Amino acid sequence: MIKNIGIIGVGGVGGYFGGKLCQAVSADQNIFFLARGSHLEAIQKNGLTLNTINDGDFTCSPARASEDIEQFPKLDLCILTVKGFDLEKTLKALRKRITENTLILPLLNGINIDARVREILPHSTVFPSCAYISSHIEKPGVVVQTGGTCSIIFGKDPAHPAALPDEILQLFKRAGVNHRWVEDPTPTIWEKFIFIAPFSLVTACFNKSIGEVIASPKLSRYVRAIMNEIIQLADKMGIQLPGDIVTTIFGKAENFPADTRTSFQNDFSKPEKKDEREIFGRTLLRLCKKEGIDCKTTGEIYQKLGEIKPSRV
């Protein structure tokens, strides 16, 4: 039974879904937030405030908010929403707070996140997952959702195919969290990567919003070229994707407010902050090289990013 729920990383994504779940847990369920800095201090003092397009504004309080995972009990459900560069360190800290019965949903960007989780936590059930949402920390203690379908798509753990998601589905339904369970979520995770990676790399490299990128023939060509490199890689790896996926993704991007900045772009713009260029760029370059695919455009943008801001990872 799911009693203790950990939201591991209460930024834009974790703050939105964690806030929704906070409102829906039963009397015998507890939610724990992992956060840090002034954001954590604000949550501890006043709770987490969520400003959303569809659900209005509300404030919620977890059973405990802390930057120390050791202050949490054993977790039955763990929703991972840390940045990719913090994943390994976070998973190692989680070892003492999970069991072989813990269910894990990794909602990070990337195409191999569940495998990375399983390497460090091999005995837990890891449901491959992704989330579609545009949200961010507006100020300490306040998360704002500005776009996206606000949905979670997840599916079977290939290492534990008999593990059932029934309790998670019930919890999401009670909380009003948009969700979809699929037998094999791999194509969906790749579809999101084809969306998030090109737009993240190009918006950050040229410091333009999603709307500005779409409106620019030059920048749109960069995005389409990176998309096609990812599609070639998926094809080489035997992953079936829709033939009209590029058109579909541009349609989704047009539904975001024109001034939307990607999360990667926001991180990249801050000299002192780490960013996820390794997940969006270097991982793609490495996999394409392994499969013999010319990843020219991704390589060009990745190199430009390094010239603008050296990697801090």
N, C-alpha and C positions, 0 to 999 in steps of 0.2 A: 504494500500500500504506500502511496506517495504521501508522506507527512512533511518532510523537510525538503524545501525547494531552494536551490541556490541560483541566484542570478549573478554570474561571475563576470563582472564588468558592466557597470551601470552608466554607460555613455548614452548615445542616441538610441541605439538598437535595444540594449539591455534595459535602459530607462523606460522606453515605451512598453515593451512586453512585460517587464517586471512590474511596472505600474498597473497595467491591466490585470495581471494575475493577483496583485495585492488586493484588489477590490473583490476578488472572487473566491479566495481560499475559504475553506470551511473552518469551523472552530478548532478542529484538531490538526490543521495544517499551518505551517509556518514558512515564511519567505525570508531569505537572507540575502542582503545586497553586499557585493564586494565592490568597493569604490575607494577613492583616495583623495587626498588634498582638500582644497576648499569645498569641492563638490560633496565629499563625504561629510565634512563638518556641517554643511547646510542641511543635508539629509538627516543627520543625527539630531539636529536642533529643531528643524521645522518640517521634516518629512520631504518626500519627493513630489514636486509639482509637475504635472503633465499638461501641456497645452497642445490640443489636437484639433485637427480639422473636422473630423467626423464625430468624435466622442466628447467634445467640449473640454473644459478645463477642470482638473481635480487634483487633490493632494492626497497622497497615501503614505503610510509608514510601514516598513518591514518589521519583522520580529527583532532583527538586529542588522545594523549596517556597520561594516568594519573594513579595514584594509588588510586585516590579518585573517587568513582562511582558518587558522587554528582556533579561532573563536567560534567557528560554526560547528554544529553537530554533524554526525554522519548524514550525508545527503542522499535522498531517494531519487531526486530529479535535479540534474545540473544543466542549466542553460548557459552555454559558453558564448560570451559576446565581447571578449577582449580583442585587442588588435593582434594581428598575426605575429608581430615581432615579440609579443609577450606570451605567446601560447605555450612554448616549451616550459618556461619558468613557472607559469601558472599551473600547468598540469602536474609538474613535480610537487608543487605545494599542495595540490588537491589529493595526492595519493592517500594521505591519512584520513581524508574526509569522505571517501567513497568506498563502496563494497562491490562485490560481484553482482549485486542486484541493482546497483545504481544505473539509472537511465540517463544518457547524455545526449543533448542536442547541441551540436556546434554550429552556431549561426555566424561564423566568420566568413569573410571573403576568401575565395580560393577554390581550387578544383581537387585538392587532395587532403583536405582538412581532417576528414574522418580517419584516414589512414595515419595521419600524424598523431591524432589523439590515441588511436589504438596502439601505437608503438610504445607509448608511455603508460597507458592504462588498458592493458590487454584483456582484463577480466570483466570489465564493465560493458554494458550494451551501448553502442554508439550508433545512433540513427543518423545517417547522412542527411544533411539539412541545408536549407538556405532561407534567407528572409528578403522580402522586397519591401523596403521602407526608406523614406527620406526623413531623417530626424537628427537632431544634434543637441548638445548642451548649450543653451542660450546664456546661462549664467549659473553659478553654483546653486545646486538644488532644483534647477528648472530645466526640463527637457521639452523641446518643441518638435512636433511632428508636422512637416510641411508638404508631404506628398507620398507617392507610392501606394501600393495596395495594402500595405501593413499586414502582409501575410507570411506564414511560415509553411514551407513545403518540406516534408520529410518522408523517409521510407525505411525499408528493412535494413537491418545491420547484416551484411553478408557473413559476418563471423558468428552471429547469433540469430539465424533466420527464424527461430521459433519465438523470439521475444515479441511480445504484443504491446501495442501502443494505447490500449483501451483507456487506461487512466489518464494519459496525457490528452487524448481526444476529448474525454469528458471535461477535463479541467479547462482546455482551450474553449470548448463550447460554452461553459459556464462563464468564462471571462470575456466572451465576445471577441476572442482572438481569431482572425481569419486564418484558416489552415487547410491544408490538403495532404492526405496520406496517399502515397503512391508506392507500388511494389518496388520499383527501381527509380530512385530519384536522381540517378547520375545524369541523364540528359537535361533535367531541369537545372541542376547545379551548374552544368556547363553553359546552359543558356544564360544563366545569370552572369557567369564569368564573361561571356561574350558581350554582355551589356556593360558590366561594371569596369572591367579592365581597360578597354579602349577609351571609354569616356574619362576614367580616372587619369590615365596617363596623359591624354591630350589636354584636358582641362587644367591639370597641374603644370604641364610643360609650357603652355601659352597663357596661363592665368586668365582663362575665360570661363564663363558659366556654361552650363549644358545648353541653354538656349542660344548663346553666342556661337558655340561650336556648331550646332545644327544649322545656324543661319550662314555660316561661313563655308563656301564651297571647298576652300583649301583645307580647313580643319576637319570638315566632314569626310574628305578623302582620306585623311590620316586615320580617322576612326574606322572607316570601312576597310581600309587595308589591314589594320590590326585584327579586326573581326575576321577577315578572310584567312589570316594566318592561324587564328585559333580554330577556325572551322576545318582547315587542312589538318591540323594536329588531331582534332577530334576524330576525323575520318580515318586517319592512320591508326588511331587507338581503338577503332571499332565502335565508336559512340555515334549513335544515330541522331541526327538533328534535322529539324524541318528545313526544307529547301528554301523557304521564304524567311528564314530567321533574321536576316539583316534588316529587311523591310519591317518585320514585326518589332524588332528591338528599337528601331528609330521611331516607330509609332509610339512605343511605350515612353521613350525619352521625351517626345513632344508633349506628353501628358504631365510632365513635371513643370512646375513654375519655371519660366524662362531664366530667372536669376539664380536657379539652384546651383550650388557649388557642391562638388563631390567631397565626401569625407576625406579622401586621400589628398585632394587639392587643399583643403583647410589645413591638414597636418603638414603638407609640404611647404606651405607658405610661411610656416613658423620655423625660423632657423634652428631654434633649440630643441625642436620636437622630432622624434623618430617618425617614420612613415612606412607605408606598406609597399614600397616600390619592389621589394624582393618578391612578394607574392604576385603582383601584377606584371612585372617585367622580367626579373631574373629567372623565376620559375618557368615562365613561358619560353624564354630563350633556351634554357637548359633542356626542356622537354623537346623543343623543336630540333635542337641540335642532335639529340639522341635519335629522333625519328627521321633525320635527314631532310628537314623542312627549312627552306630559306625564310628566315624571320627578319627580313631587312627593315621593315618599318618599325616594328617593336624595338629592334636594336638601335635604330636611329633616335627614337624618342627616349629610350632608356639612357643612352649616352648623353643626350641634351640635359636630361634631369640631373645627371651626375655633375655636369658642368655648372648648372645653376646652383645646386646644393649637394655637396658631398654626402654620401650615405652615412647615417649614424648608427646603423645596425652592426 
